[in-house]
Amino acid sequence: MVTTMEWVGTSEGDRMPTDAPGAGGRVLVVDDAEEIRALIRINLELEGYEVVEASDGQDAMEILRDTAQRLPDVITLDALMPRRDGWWAVSMIRADPRLEGIPIIMVTEFNSRGDRLKAVEAGANDFITKPVDRYE
C-alpha cells in the first residue's frame, strides 16, 4: 500500500516524513523552558512517540511515582532547573528499583568533557547539548 507523506524541514537533506512509523514508546520530557519541551515534544511526536512533560525534577518524580500512569520508556532531562534540578532527579530515579532501568538522556547547554562525565557518573545513559539537533 502506498501512502502519501508530508515532509518537514527546510532543505532537501533536512527533510523527513511526518508519518514515519513510530516506535510507539513513551517519553518523559523534563525541562523548565517551555519552548525546549515543545521542540522536543514536536519532534518526538513526529516519530510516533507519546510525550509526557514536566517542568522540573520535582514534577518529574511526581509523574514517575504515580503508579496509575504507564512508566516512560526513556526520559530526557535538563540538568539545570528550578526547585529540583536534573542531577537530583537522576539520583532519585536511579535509587528507585521501579525506575532505575529507565534510560535517561541529559539535555543541557553545557558541552564540556567534564559535564558529559558528570552526567554519566550521575546515572545518565547519554548526553545531548542544546540547541537540540532533531536527528541526534
Beta strands, then each sheet from edge to edge (+ up, - down):
strand 1: 7-8
strand 2: 16-17
strand 3: 26-30
strand 4: 50-54
strand 5: 74-78
strand 6: 104-108
strand 7: 126-129
sheet 1: 1+ 2-
sheet 2: 4+ 3+ 5+ 6+ 7+
end
